[in-house]
C-alpha cells in the first residue's frame, strides 16, 4: 500500500502544494495543520503511522513534515525503517545511512 502524509505548521498555511503532489500518485492521504507541539498532538500522523504496514511506502512532500523536531524525526524514521517501510518524497527513497549522516551534520549546527 502507498500512503501519503501532508502537514503545515500553522492553520494560516495551506497544504495545497503538498496535496497536489500526493494526489497525483492516487493514494490515501492523511493531512493536518498545526505545529504538533505539546499542546497539539499530531492525530493524523498517529493514524498514518498506525496504518502503514511492513512493505508499505510512505510518501511525504518533504522529510521534515514527519517530525516536530530533529530528534522526533529521527525516531519516527528509525521506527518506520525497523518496520521495513519505504519512505520517499515520490522522487527518491530516503536511505537510513544517508539521513543519519545528514542529521549528524545538522546536530552540529543546532
Buried (B, 14 or more C-beta within 10 A) or exposed (E): EBBBBBBBBEEEEEBEEBBEBBEEEEBEBBBBBBBBEEEEEBEBBEEBBEBBEEEBBBBBBEBEBBBBEEEEBBEBBEEBBEEEBBBBBBEEEBEEEEBEEEBEEEEEEE
